[in-house]
Structures are given as structure tokens and as C-alpha cells.
Amino acid sequence: MKQALLVIDAQQELIDGNEKEQSVLNKENLLNSINSVIDKAIDSNVLVVFIRDKDVAQGEGKGFQIHKEIKIPVTSKVFDKKATNSFYGTPLLAFLKDHEIEHIVIMGCKTEHCIDTAVRTATINHFDVTLVEDGHSTTDSSTLTAEKIINHHNEILHGHYNVDNFSVVRNSNEDLFQPTHNNYR
């Protein structure tokens, strides 16, 4: 089975925050999880794809770049997006289909926006998805803490399905590139 790791909006300014926005919850743990899963992807010969949001740091400078503490494999692919949805207006879907990807592991920011949207869009586009439980983060909203947002999404996206394909939520310390979806079908 061909697989890809999709790291969404793991950008310097989004993770660290700025004068107007706070940093994401548990940013050090997030960065450690991302790097750990990237290492597993490399060991498993899995494609690594980064998505950058053009809204972060006005799409320029150091703040726009993938976070400086993330190990970026030389073979990784980077796509920029203008929408919440990583698949909208980008070559991502065609790239994944061209590489015959069947399973996508998803990590990054922000949980309730780009992560949620990517998981749901991937399942309707015939991919099984593993969301990394400790591999996505966000900031507090006006009604919920970041911790509640993350926990809620880990709960509702575990078992989210679109008839043939669905998502599971697993921890970064698991063997994420040995998909468990068939255990639930």
C-alpha cells in the first residue's frame, strides 16, 4: 500500500504565534511528534508532503516558512494553499493520485480548521486517513480551550467515514505506517 505523510500549516508564525496571536497549545510536543513521524515516514519510504497557508505571515518571510525545528526531508514536496482546504486550488489531490497513494497520515495546524477539513476531504476522495492524536494543535477559541478543541476532534474524527474510506486516530508512538483501517471494516 502506498502512503503519504501530510504535514499541514506547520509554519513558524502559526506555531510560535506573533504579537496578535498566541502560540499553539503544547507547541514543543507538537514539533517533537512531527519530527518523530517524519523519521518513521523516511524509514518506511513514505512520501512527505508539506502544505503552507498563504495567510500565515502574509505568505512571506520566516514566519511563512515551515517551522525551523522541523526536519524537512530533501525529497519532500511543498504545496502552498490559499484556502482552509489543502485540496482546494492546489495540485495535492492530483499528486497523491499520480503516486497511487491509498493511505494518508495527517498532522499539523489548526485542528478545527485545516486539519478537520483535510481529514474529511481525504476520505471523500477515496483515501483512508490516520490523524495523529498528538500531532495536531490549535489555539483557544472564544468558546473552547485549545485542549477541548483537540480532544473533541480526536473523538469525532476517529471512525469518521464516507462509505468506503474513513479515518482513525492514533498516537505518534504507534506504527502509523501499518494502517489499522481494515480492523474496523
N, C-alpha and C positions, 0 to 999 in steps of 0.2 A: 504494500500500500504506500502510495506516495503522499508525503506530508509537508506541511509548511508551518513555520512559526511566524505569527503576525504580531508585531510589536507596534501598538498604536499610540501616537502622540506622546511618546516618552521623551519629551523635549525639555531642554534646560529650564526655560522660564515657567513652563507649566508645572513641572515637578517642584522646582525651588520656590516658585512664587515671585512676586515683584512688589513694588510699592502699593499696588492696588489689590492684589490677590495673595492669599495665604498659600503656603506650600501644601502639597497633597499630604494626606494622613500617612504616617509611617513611611516617609519617603526613603529612608535608608533600607528598610526591609524590602520595599518595592524594588529598589535598584539591585539589591542582593539577589532577589528572586529572578529578576530579568536576566542578570548575568549568569546565574546558575542554569536557567533553562536554555539560554543561548549556548552554553557549554554542552548541554545534553543534545541540543539540536546539531551542533557541529559533530559530536561523537556519533550521532545517528545518521549523519549525512542528509540532514533535513534542510530545505530551503529556509532562509531567514529573510523576512520582508519587514521593513520599517515603513510606517506611514507618518508623515508630518502634516500638521494642520497649519495652513497658511494664516490663520487668525492668531496664532501664537507669535508674540513679538512682532506683529505686523508682517510676518513672513520673511524676516531678515535678521541678520546678526547672530551673535552667540546664543541669544535666548531662543531663537527658532531652531537651532540645531539639536540633534539627538543628544541627550544628556551626556556630559563629559565623562561620567563614571561608568557609562555603558560600553561594554566591549563590542565593537561593531565588526563583525566578520568581513573580510575583504570581498567575499563572494556574495554578500547580502545585497538586496535590491532595496531602493528607497523610492517611494512614491509620495507626491505631495497632493493634498486634497484641500478643497475649499468648503466642503460640507461636513456635517456631522458623520455622514455615512462614508466609510472608507471605500466603498464600492462605487459611489456616485461620482461621475466625472473623472474617474481615474482608470488606468489600464489594469487595475488589480484583478478583476474577475477574468479578463482575457489571459493575463499572465498565469493565474492559477489553473485555468482550464488548459492552456497550452502545455503546462507542465504536468497535466493529468493528476493534480492534487485531489485527494479524497478526504483528507482529514486536516483540519487547521487547529493549531493551538493558539489561543489569543491571550494577550497581556497588554497592559498599558494604562492610559488615562483617557478621559474621566469615566468612571464606572457607569453613571446613569445616562451618559450621552453617547460618546463614540464607542465604548465597549459594548454596551447593551445593543446598540444599533448594528454593530459588526456581527455579533453572535446571531442575532435574528436574521439578518440579511444573508449570512453564510448558509444557514440551514435552508432557507427558501431557494438558494442557488445550488442545492444538492451537495453540500459539504457536511460531514459530521464535524462537530466542534468540541474542543476541550477548552473551557475557560479556566485559567489558573487562579485558584481560590485566593492565594496570597500574591497574585501577580497583577492586580489592578487596584487603582486608588482614585480618590477624589477629594474634594473639599466639602465643608459643611454647606448645606443649602439654608434657606430661610426657615425651613420646616423640619429638616432632619440633619443629624450629625453625619459626618462622613462615614463613621463606623456603621451606623444604621443603614445608610445607603448601600455600602459594600455588602453587609450581611444579607440585606434584602435581595440584592441581585444574585448573590451566590445561591440563595434559596430558590428564587423563581426561575433562574436560568438552568438549574440542574434538572434535566429532564424536559426542557423546552423542546418542542418538536414541531416539525412541519411534515407530517405523514411519514416520509422515508428517511429523513435526516433530522438529527437532534443534537442537543448539547448536553454535556456533562461537566461538572465542576470537580476539579481535582487539585490537590496541593502540589506545590513546586517540588517537594521532595519525592514525589511518586515518579514512576517511569512513564511520563506523559506521552512518549512516542511509541508506546504499546497501548493503543486505544482500547477502551473497555466498552464501547458502544454496543457491540454485539451481545454482551451480557444482559442488556436491557431490552433487546428487540423481541 
